[in-house]
Amino acid sequence: MVAYADAAQFPGSVKKLVLMDALLPGIEPVWSQIKAQAWWFGFFAQPHAGELISGKAGLLLTDFWPVVGFKKNAFSATERNEFIRAYSTPGATTGAFHWFGYFDLDAKDNIQFAKHKLSMPVLAMGSDHFAAPYLATHIKLVAVNVRESVIKNSGHWVVQENTPQVQHDLLAFLLR
């Protein structure tokens, strides 16, 4: 999401762009549908959401990961512990959740950015159990040179759920 905005504003500084399993706020017809179905978008966007979770980061993360994941226990113990440690830092959940609070502004910006399609190669990397059914088509609304990568046997956490394919597809695209 952030990478798209950067590439749209500074296309001369971006040679290739990879968008992984996330749609672009404001780009229809998919945005409104997914936003309405993804309850966490609304919850995390609330100014007080981080405070509600404060001290309970481990519970939130371990309960939430399966909601949009496909593989059970996709995160290693090391990854799990690091996410919990990082999100347990005072103010971390509030800071992380504020990102969701800006989706409406991102949507307005993206609608303007989309008036000038990206010309650099873009890899739309979506999981077969989450974003792949719509991601490449969605990204083609804002870019003219889109390649698709469907990450097999994964949900939203593509890196944790199918690391070998993510590495392979990224290298194949970036080194091309």
Helices and strands as residue ranges (DSSP letters): H 2-9, G 11-13, E 17-20, H 30-37, H 39-45, H 49-53, H 57-68, H 77-88, H 92-101, H 103-113, E 122-127, H 132-139, E 146-151, H 158-161, H 163-174
